[in-house]
Amino acid sequence: MAAKKPLPAPPPVNSLDQFAATLKLALQVAVVNPDSLAGMHPQQGNPVSLSPRIPEASTMVGKLIDNATNAGQRWVDNTSSPRKDPIAGMKKSNAKYKGAMQASLSADTWLKGVNNIDEAAMYETIKTLGAGVFTQGLSARKAKIEKIFTKMRPMMVALAQTLDAMPTDTDAQREAKMIAAKRGMQAVGVKMQGG
């Protein structure tokens, strides 16, 4: 696809309310015209070229699968010797879980997710895996994961550029940017679900 002329960078964002409004517009652009986001393309730097703000989906998925493959034994070791009691942690998170579950039920996110299932691809994945393990499962789902990352990438670029427009001179500004990053990831999640 030929690159379109990138849109200018977003204006400075000085509050969480301004962040939310700017991100909402940026996510709309990301869905309708992702190629117009400057962070989607390599940029000419001095003296070297700069990679896109968020890597291509195939690069991200390749790293994900490589890291998972390389982490298989570490996963076994870590789950066999956790740093914290996982059951106590789950009990401590009960109220947070209930709140998140209520929000999910209200937004009907489970049904939205079910409606997005490609049944043929699901059964093909099950046949491909057989009694496969964690790393084999990721490798077998590479096309599906890449499709999701391809859809998500322009939204992540929009989020990154919106966050980049926030000042970080003071502790309060840095704290606001961290909160904005969390809220931005939640907004991307809602957008990925069709919201």
CORUR-V57056 format. One record per pair of residues at least 24 apart in sequence whose C-alpha atoms are under 7 Angstrom apart, sorted by the first residue. I is the first residue (numbers start at 1). J is the second residue. If there is no record, write none. Layout:
BEGIN
i: [I | I]
j: [J | J]
END
This chain:
BEGIN
i: [3 | 4 | 4 | 5 | 6 | 6 | 6 | 7 | 7 | 7 | 10 | 10 | 11 | 12 | 12 | 13 | 13 | 14 | 14 | 16 | 16 | 19 | 22 | 23 | 23 | 26 | 27 | 27 | 30 | 30 | 30 | 34 | 39 | 40 | 40 | 53 | 54 | 54 | 57 | 57 | 57 | 57 | 58 | 61 | 61 | 61 | 65 | 65 | 68 | 69 | 72 | 112 | 113 | 152 | 155 | 159]
j: [35 | 35 | 36 | 36 | 36 | 37 | 38 | 36 | 37 | 38 | 162 | 165 | 165 | 165 | 166 | 165 | 166 | 166 | 167 | 176 | 180 | 180 | 162 | 159 | 162 | 158 | 155 | 158 | 154 | 155 | 158 | 154 | 157 | 154 | 157 | 157 | 153 | 157 | 146 | 149 | 150 | 153 | 146 | 142 | 145 | 146 | 138 | 139 | 135 | 135 | 135 | 193 | 193 | 192 | 188 | 184]
END
